[in-house]
Amino acid sequence: KLPNPRPSPIFANIGKNASTSLDNAHQDYLDLITQFAALVDGYVVNISSPNTAGLRELLKPARLQEFLSPLAKRLGEVGRPWLLKISPDIDDAELETVLQISSAAGAGGWVLTNTSQGLRDGLRFPPEGGVSGMPLAERSKALLRSAVRLLGNEKHDRLLVSVGGILTAQDVEERLEMGA
């Protein structure tokens, strides 16, 4: 019931069902893209949730390109931009590959980062799920710095959304100054 155009864009964060195999994961995303096309302004393609077993395997280069290809085609058909949500548990070489593949597929930007399966030292967390909030802040900032460096001039036409450990207005300012 929001007026269109909306005061700010609405993005749907989409993911696969836990029971869907990785080989068929793209179909869940395609279904969600179609179902939400009339309701949202864009999508966050989430392949980094630690709550879905094995999902982060889709970030691997051999799988990522194959996975994104049908999604990019459908997203082009519905005329909506999309961002790829990236795990904080990757190194700079993996980040560079993910940025290159998703950029070539047409990503409008990236969400850096989801929750971490690491960063548990000294915390009494269950093994399932991920760590977020303040423990994630430094890792999230490190990935933002790396993405800005790796994207170079391209960052100006792509959106970098920095999340993880942002608790104050000063944290927001810092991320914006860093290039988010």
C-alpha positions in Angstrom: 0.0 0.0 0.0 3.0 2.3 -0.1 2.9 5.0 -2.7 4.9 4.4 -5.9 7.4 5.8 -6.3 8.3 5.0 -2.7 10.1 7.4 -0.4 13.0 4.9 -0.3 13.6 1.7 -2.3 12.5 -1.6 -0.9 14.7 -4.6 -1.5 13.8 -8.2 -0.8 16.6 -10.3 0.8 16.1 -13.6 -1.0 17.6 -17.1 -0.3 17.0 -20.7 -0.9 15.0 -23.1 1.2 17.0 -25.3 3.5 15.7 -28.5 1.8 16.7 -27.3 -1.7 19.9 -28.8 -3.0 22.7 -26.4 -4.1 22.3 -27.7 -7.7 18.6 -26.5 -7.7 19.1 -23.4 -5.5 18.8 -21.0 -8.4 15.2 -22.2 -8.9 14.2 -20.9 -5.4 15.7 -17.5 -6.2 14.0 -17.4 -9.6 10.7 -18.1 -8.0 11.2 -15.4 -5.4 12.2 -12.9 -8.0 9.0 -13.5 -9.9 6.8 -13.5 -6.8 8.1 -10.2 -5.5 8.6 -8.4 -8.9 5.6 -6.2 -8.4 6.3 -5.4 -4.8 10.0 -4.5 -4.5 12.4 -2.1 -6.2 15.3 -4.6 -6.1 16.8 -7.7 -4.6 19.6 -8.8 -2.2 20.7 -12.2 -3.4 21.8 -13.8 -0.2 24.2 -16.7 -0.7 26.1 -16.1 2.5 23.7 -17.0 5.3 25.3 -19.2 7.9 21.9 -20.5 8.9 21.5 -22.5 5.6 23.8 -25.5 5.5 26.2 -25.4 2.6 24.8 -22.1 1.1 28.2 -20.4 1.1 29.4 -23.0 -1.4 27.6 -20.9 -4.0 30.3 -18.2 -3.4 32.9 -20.6 -5.0 33.9 -19.5 -8.5 32.9 -22.7 -10.2 29.4 -22.5 -8.8 28.9 -18.7 -8.6 28.9 -18.0 -12.3 26.6 -20.9 -13.1 24.3 -19.9 -10.2 24.1 -16.2 -11.1 23.6 -16.6 -14.9 19.8 -17.5 -14.8 19.2 -15.0 -12.0 20.8 -12.2 -13.9 18.7 -13.1 -16.9 15.4 -13.1 -14.9 16.3 -9.9 -13.1 16.9 -8.2 -16.4 13.5 -9.4 -17.6 11.7 -7.9 -14.5 13.9 -4.8 -14.7 15.1 -4.8 -11.1 18.6 -4.2 -9.7 20.3 -6.6 -7.4 23.0 -6.7 -4.8 25.0 -9.8 -3.8 25.3 -10.4 0.0 28.8 -11.6 0.8 30.2 -13.6 3.7 32.7 -12.0 6.0 34.5 -15.4 6.2 36.3 -15.0 2.8 39.8 -13.8 2.1 40.8 -11.0 -0.3 41.5 -13.4 -3.2 38.1 -14.9 -2.8 36.5 -11.5 -2.5 38.2 -10.3 -5.7 36.8 -13.3 -7.6 33.3 -12.9 -6.2 33.3 -9.2 -7.1 34.6 -9.9 -10.7 32.1 -12.7 -11.3 29.1 -10.9 -9.9 30.0 -7.6 -11.6 30.2 -9.4 -14.9 26.8 -10.9 -14.2 25.3 -7.5 -13.7 25.3 -7.0 -9.9 24.4 -3.4 -9.0 26.5 -3.7 -5.9 27.3 -5.7 -2.8 26.2 -6.1 0.8 29.3 -6.5 2.9 28.8 -8.6 5.1 26.5 -11.2 6.5 27.1 -12.8 9.9 30.3 -14.7 10.5 30.7 -18.4 11.3 34.0 -17.5 12.8 34.8 -14.8 15.4 33.6 -17.1 18.2 36.7 -17.1 20.3 35.8 -16.1 23.9 32.0 -16.1 23.1 29.6 -18.8 24.3 27.6 -19.1 21.2 26.0 -22.3 19.8 27.8 -23.7 16.7 24.7 -22.9 14.5 24.1 -19.5 13.0 26.5 -16.6 12.9 28.1 -13.9 14.9 27.0 -10.3 14.2 27.1 -7.0 15.9 30.2 -5.5 17.5 32.4 -8.7 17.1 31.9 -8.4 13.3 32.8 -4.6 13.0 36.5 -4.9 12.3 36.1 -7.8 9.8 33.3 -5.9 8.1 35.4 -2.8 7.8 38.4 -4.8 6.5 36.2 -6.3 3.7 34.9 -2.8 2.8 38.4 -1.5 2.5 39.4 -4.5 0.4 36.3 -4.1 -1.9 36.9 -0.4 -2.4 40.6 -1.1 -3.3 39.7 -4.0 -5.6 36.9 -2.1 -7.4 38.9 1.0 -7.9 37.0 3.5 -10.1 34.2 0.9 -10.7 33.0 1.5 -7.1 31.5 4.8 -8.2 28.9 3.1 -10.3 28.2 0.2 -8.0 26.6 0.3 -4.5 28.6 -0.9 -1.5 26.4 -1.4 1.5 28.4 -2.0 4.7 26.8 -3.8 7.6 28.1 -5.5 10.7 28.9 -3.8 13.9 27.3 -0.5 13.1 26.0 0.7 16.4 26.2 4.5 16.3 25.9 7.5 14.0 29.7 7.8 14.1 29.9 4.2 12.8 27.7 5.1 9.9 29.9 8.2 9.2 33.0 6.1 9.3 31.7 3.5 6.8 30.5 6.3 4.4 34.0 7.9 4.6 35.5 4.5 3.9 33.5 4.3 0.6 30.2 2.6 1.6 
